Amino acid sequence: MKKITMMAAALVVVMAAAQAMAVPAGKSVEWNTAMGKVTFKGDDHAGKGLKCNECHSKIFKMKKGAAQMKMADINAGKYCGECHNGKKAFKPAGNCAKCHKK
């Protein structure tokens, strides 16, 4: 019985560690846009304590290309704009160069 309890505890620790490292170091996703390339850096968001499922459980689907983001949608509080609203994180309006790189 003690062995089963120890194994269950170890499994919980491993699962928690995996969740904490949901955005692995060095991972990024890039999009080419008319305003320049946008690079989503997992390090930046993980460094703020965010985990993948915080966005991918309610904002984004975990499938490349599933979201057709438009700046009007982001500025209206959809997609990245749910957090990048000027309160939780910088708002996109007037901060184009923070995401778009020529």
PyMOL commands that place a pseudoatom at each C-alpha (Angstrom):
pseudoatom trace, name=CA, resn=MET, resi=1, chain=A, elem=C, hetatm=0, pos=[0.000, 0.000, 0.000]
pseudoatom trace, name=CA, resn=LYS, resi=2, chain=A, elem=C, hetatm=0, pos=[2.831, 2.380, 0.879]
pseudoatom trace, name=CA, resn=LYS, resi=3, chain=A, elem=C, hetatm=0, pos=[4.488, 1.639, -2.473]
pseudoatom trace, name=CA, resn=ILE, resi=4, chain=A, elem=C, hetatm=0, pos=[1.298, 2.520, -4.366]
pseudoatom trace, name=CA, resn=THR, resi=5, chain=A, elem=C, hetatm=0, pos=[0.959, 5.777, -2.425]
pseudoatom trace, name=CA, resn=MET, resi=6, chain=A, elem=C, hetatm=0, pos=[4.577, 6.692, -3.199]
pseudoatom trace, name=CA, resn=MET, resi=7, chain=A, elem=C, hetatm=0, pos=[4.082, 5.897, -6.896]
pseudoatom trace, name=CA, resn=ALA, resi=8, chain=A, elem=C, hetatm=0, pos=[0.896, 7.989, -7.021]
pseudoatom trace, name=CA, resn=ALA, resi=9, chain=A, elem=C, hetatm=0, pos=[2.674, 10.899, -5.325]
pseudoatom trace, name=CA, resn=ALA, resi=10, chain=A, elem=C, hetatm=0, pos=[5.566, 10.626, -7.787]
pseudoatom trace, name=CA, resn=LEU, resi=11, chain=A, elem=C, hetatm=0, pos=[3.122, 10.641, -10.700]
pseudoatom trace, name=CA, resn=VAL, resi=12, chain=A, elem=C, hetatm=0, pos=[1.451, 13.794, -9.374]
pseudoatom trace, name=CA, resn=VAL, resi=13, chain=A, elem=C, hetatm=0, pos=[4.842, 15.519, -9.072]
pseudoatom trace, name=CA, resn=VAL, resi=14, chain=A, elem=C, hetatm=0, pos=[5.832, 14.520, -12.615]
pseudoatom trace, name=CA, resn=MET, resi=15, chain=A, elem=C, hetatm=0, pos=[2.509, 15.719, -14.029]
pseudoatom trace, name=CA, resn=ALA, resi=16, chain=A, elem=C, hetatm=0, pos=[2.775, 19.032, -12.175]
pseudoatom trace, name=CA, resn=ALA, resi=17, chain=A, elem=C, hetatm=0, pos=[6.317, 19.543, -13.448]
pseudoatom trace, name=CA, resn=ALA, resi=18, chain=A, elem=C, hetatm=0, pos=[5.217, 18.795, -17.011]
pseudoatom trace, name=CA, resn=GLN, resi=19, chain=A, elem=C, hetatm=0, pos=[2.415, 21.335, -16.700]
pseudoatom trace, name=CA, resn=ALA, resi=20, chain=A, elem=C, hetatm=0, pos=[4.807, 23.953, -15.357]
pseudoatom trace, name=CA, resn=MET, resi=21, chain=A, elem=C, hetatm=0, pos=[7.038, 23.424, -18.380]
pseudoatom trace, name=CA, resn=ALA, resi=22, chain=A, elem=C, hetatm=0, pos=[4.152, 23.508, -20.887]
pseudoatom trace, name=CA, resn=VAL, resi=23, chain=A, elem=C, hetatm=0, pos=[5.908, 26.209, -22.935]
pseudoatom trace, name=CA, resn=PRO, resi=24, chain=A, elem=C, hetatm=0, pos=[9.390, 24.792, -23.431]
pseudoatom trace, name=CA, resn=ALA, resi=25, chain=A, elem=C, hetatm=0, pos=[12.377, 27.095, -23.516]
pseudoatom trace, name=CA, resn=GLY, resi=26, chain=A, elem=C, hetatm=0, pos=[13.198, 28.307, -26.998]
pseudoatom trace, name=CA, resn=LYS, resi=27, chain=A, elem=C, hetatm=0, pos=[9.827, 27.419, -28.576]
pseudoatom trace, name=CA, resn=SER, resi=28, chain=A, elem=C, hetatm=0, pos=[8.306, 30.042, -30.826]
pseudoatom trace, name=CA, resn=VAL, resi=29, chain=A, elem=C, hetatm=0, pos=[5.687, 30.340, -33.553]
pseudoatom trace, name=CA, resn=GLU, resi=30, chain=A, elem=C, hetatm=0, pos=[5.929, 32.816, -36.427]
pseudoatom trace, name=CA, resn=TRP, resi=31, chain=A, elem=C, hetatm=0, pos=[3.401, 34.406, -38.763]
pseudoatom trace, name=CA, resn=ASN, resi=32, chain=A, elem=C, hetatm=0, pos=[4.101, 36.554, -41.797]
pseudoatom trace, name=CA, resn=THR, resi=33, chain=A, elem=C, hetatm=0, pos=[1.762, 39.528, -41.955]
pseudoatom trace, name=CA, resn=ALA, resi=34, chain=A, elem=C, hetatm=0, pos=[1.463, 42.627, -44.119]
pseudoatom trace, name=CA, resn=MET, resi=35, chain=A, elem=C, hetatm=0, pos=[2.899, 44.631, -41.204]
pseudoatom trace, name=CA, resn=GLY, resi=36, chain=A, elem=C, hetatm=0, pos=[5.894, 42.318, -40.776]
pseudoatom trace, name=CA, resn=LYS, resi=37, chain=A, elem=C, hetatm=0, pos=[6.677, 39.011, -39.131]
pseudoatom trace, name=CA, resn=VAL, resi=38, chain=A, elem=C, hetatm=0, pos=[5.058, 38.299, -35.751]
pseudoatom trace, name=CA, resn=THR, resi=39, chain=A, elem=C, hetatm=0, pos=[6.904, 35.897, -33.472]
pseudoatom trace, name=CA, resn=PHE, resi=40, chain=A, elem=C, hetatm=0, pos=[5.132, 34.414, -30.471]
pseudoatom trace, name=CA, resn=LYS, resi=41, chain=A, elem=C, hetatm=0, pos=[7.872, 33.491, -28.005]
pseudoatom trace, name=CA, resn=GLY, resi=42, chain=A, elem=C, hetatm=0, pos=[6.928, 30.866, -25.473]
pseudoatom trace, name=CA, resn=ASP, resi=43, chain=A, elem=C, hetatm=0, pos=[9.753, 32.071, -23.224]
pseudoatom trace, name=CA, resn=ASP, resi=44, chain=A, elem=C, hetatm=0, pos=[8.183, 35.527, -22.904]
pseudoatom trace, name=CA, resn=HIS, resi=45, chain=A, elem=C, hetatm=0, pos=[4.802, 34.170, -21.868]
pseudoatom trace, name=CA, resn=ALA, resi=46, chain=A, elem=C, hetatm=0, pos=[6.105, 31.313, -19.700]
pseudoatom trace, name=CA, resn=GLY, resi=47, chain=A, elem=C, hetatm=0, pos=[8.371, 33.835, -17.983]
pseudoatom trace, name=CA, resn=LYS, resi=48, chain=A, elem=C, hetatm=0, pos=[5.224, 35.643, -16.845]
pseudoatom trace, name=CA, resn=GLY, resi=49, chain=A, elem=C, hetatm=0, pos=[3.964, 32.406, -15.288]
pseudoatom trace, name=CA, resn=LEU, resi=50, chain=A, elem=C, hetatm=0, pos=[1.513, 31.512, -18.050]
pseudoatom trace, name=CA, resn=LYS, resi=51, chain=A, elem=C, hetatm=0, pos=[0.869, 27.937, -19.133]
pseudoatom trace, name=CA, resn=CYS, resi=52, chain=A, elem=C, hetatm=0, pos=[-0.258, 26.753, -22.578]
pseudoatom trace, name=CA, resn=ASN, resi=53, chain=A, elem=C, hetatm=0, pos=[-3.702, 25.668, -21.406]
pseudoatom trace, name=CA, resn=GLU, resi=54, chain=A, elem=C, hetatm=0, pos=[-4.496, 29.134, -20.035]
pseudoatom trace, name=CA, resn=CYS, resi=55, chain=A, elem=C, hetatm=0, pos=[-4.922, 30.324, -23.625]
pseudoatom trace, name=CA, resn=HIS, resi=56, chain=A, elem=C, hetatm=0, pos=[-5.429, 27.072, -25.479]
pseudoatom trace, name=CA, resn=SER, resi=57, chain=A, elem=C, hetatm=0, pos=[-8.328, 25.908, -23.347]
pseudoatom trace, name=CA, resn=LYS, resi=58, chain=A, elem=C, hetatm=0, pos=[-10.531, 28.920, -24.081]
pseudoatom trace, name=CA, resn=ILE, resi=59, chain=A, elem=C, hetatm=0, pos=[-8.948, 31.319, -26.610]
pseudoatom trace, name=CA, resn=PHE, resi=60, chain=A, elem=C, hetatm=0, pos=[-7.030, 29.266, -29.172]
pseudoatom trace, name=CA, resn=LYS, resi=61, chain=A, elem=C, hetatm=0, pos=[-7.348, 25.739, -30.520]
pseudoatom trace, name=CA, resn=MET, resi=62, chain=A, elem=C, hetatm=0, pos=[-4.225, 23.577, -30.413]
pseudoatom trace, name=CA, resn=LYS, resi=63, chain=A, elem=C, hetatm=0, pos=[-4.090, 23.294, -34.205]
pseudoatom trace, name=CA, resn=LYS, resi=64, chain=A, elem=C, hetatm=0, pos=[-1.838, 25.362, -36.415]
pseudoatom trace, name=CA, resn=GLY, resi=65, chain=A, elem=C, hetatm=0, pos=[-3.857, 27.691, -38.610]
pseudoatom trace, name=CA, resn=ALA, resi=66, chain=A, elem=C, hetatm=0, pos=[-7.132, 27.148, -36.732]
pseudoatom trace, name=CA, resn=ALA, resi=67, chain=A, elem=C, hetatm=0, pos=[-7.412, 30.841, -35.812]
pseudoatom trace, name=CA, resn=GLN, resi=68, chain=A, elem=C, hetatm=0, pos=[-7.585, 33.454, -38.554]
pseudoatom trace, name=CA, resn=MET, resi=69, chain=A, elem=C, hetatm=0, pos=[-6.580, 36.427, -36.433]
pseudoatom trace, name=CA, resn=LYS, resi=70, chain=A, elem=C, hetatm=0, pos=[-7.169, 39.947, -37.664]
pseudoatom trace, name=CA, resn=MET, resi=71, chain=A, elem=C, hetatm=0, pos=[-5.995, 43.084, -35.874]
pseudoatom trace, name=CA, resn=ALA, resi=72, chain=A, elem=C, hetatm=0, pos=[-9.589, 44.327, -35.656]
pseudoatom trace, name=CA, resn=ASP, resi=73, chain=A, elem=C, hetatm=0, pos=[-10.432, 41.177, -33.663]
pseudoatom trace, name=CA, resn=ILE, resi=74, chain=A, elem=C, hetatm=0, pos=[-7.377, 41.532, -31.405]
pseudoatom trace, name=CA, resn=ASN, resi=75, chain=A, elem=C, hetatm=0, pos=[-8.158, 45.222, -30.788]
pseudoatom trace, name=CA, resn=ALA, resi=76, chain=A, elem=C, hetatm=0, pos=[-11.753, 44.193, -29.962]
pseudoatom trace, name=CA, resn=GLY, resi=77, chain=A, elem=C, hetatm=0, pos=[-10.490, 41.872, -27.214]
pseudoatom trace, name=CA, resn=LYS, resi=78, chain=A, elem=C, hetatm=0, pos=[-10.423, 38.561, -29.070]
pseudoatom trace, name=CA, resn=TYR, resi=79, chain=A, elem=C, hetatm=0, pos=[-7.437, 36.199, -29.399]
pseudoatom trace, name=CA, resn=CYS, resi=80, chain=A, elem=C, hetatm=0, pos=[-4.305, 37.915, -28.037]
pseudoatom trace, name=CA, resn=GLY, resi=81, chain=A, elem=C, hetatm=0, pos=[-6.472, 40.905, -27.142]
pseudoatom trace, name=CA, resn=GLU, resi=82, chain=A, elem=C, hetatm=0, pos=[-8.075, 38.980, -24.263]
pseudoatom trace, name=CA, resn=CYS, resi=83, chain=A, elem=C, hetatm=0, pos=[-4.908, 39.625, -22.259]
pseudoatom trace, name=CA, resn=HIS, resi=84, chain=A, elem=C, hetatm=0, pos=[-3.284, 42.359, -24.340]
pseudoatom trace, name=CA, resn=ASN, resi=85, chain=A, elem=C, hetatm=0, pos=[-5.937, 44.867, -23.300]
pseudoatom trace, name=CA, resn=GLY, resi=86, chain=A, elem=C, hetatm=0, pos=[-3.853, 47.543, -21.603]
pseudoatom trace, name=CA, resn=LYS, resi=87, chain=A, elem=C, hetatm=0, pos=[-4.625, 46.136, -18.153]
pseudoatom trace, name=CA, resn=LYS, resi=88, chain=A, elem=C, hetatm=0, pos=[-3.184, 42.628, -18.009]
pseudoatom trace, name=CA, resn=ALA, resi=89, chain=A, elem=C, hetatm=0, pos=[-0.610, 43.219, -20.774]
pseudoatom trace, name=CA, resn=PHE, resi=90, chain=A, elem=C, hetatm=0, pos=[0.233, 46.032, -23.211]
pseudoatom trace, name=CA, resn=LYS, resi=91, chain=A, elem=C, hetatm=0, pos=[-2.544, 46.800, -25.646]
pseudoatom trace, name=CA, resn=PRO, resi=92, chain=A, elem=C, hetatm=0, pos=[-1.774, 46.376, -29.349]
pseudoatom trace, name=CA, resn=ALA, resi=93, chain=A, elem=C, hetatm=0, pos=[-3.039, 49.785, -30.533]
pseudoatom trace, name=CA, resn=GLY, resi=94, chain=A, elem=C, hetatm=0, pos=[-0.019, 52.075, -30.828]
pseudoatom trace, name=CA, resn=ASN, resi=95, chain=A, elem=C, hetatm=0, pos=[2.412, 49.247, -30.006]
pseudoatom trace, name=CA, resn=CYS, resi=96, chain=A, elem=C, hetatm=0, pos=[2.738, 47.636, -33.447]
pseudoatom trace, name=CA, resn=ALA, resi=97, chain=A, elem=C, hetatm=0, pos=[6.534, 47.219, -33.281]
pseudoatom trace, name=CA, resn=LYS, resi=98, chain=A, elem=C, hetatm=0, pos=[6.296, 45.130, -30.108]
pseudoatom trace, name=CA, resn=CYS, resi=99, chain=A, elem=C, hetatm=0, pos=[4.916, 42.250, -32.195]
pseudoatom trace, name=CA, resn=HIS, resi=100, chain=A, elem=C, hetatm=0, pos=[5.434, 43.152, -35.866]
pseudoatom trace, name=CA, resn=LYS, resi=101, chain=A, elem=C, hetatm=0, pos=[9.046, 43.159, -37.086]
pseudoatom trace, name=CA, resn=LYS, resi=102, chain=A, elem=C, hetatm=0, pos=[9.891, 44.358, -40.600]
for i in range(1, 102): cmd.bond("trace and resi %d" % i, "trace and resi %d" % (i + 1))
show_as sticks, trace
zoom trace
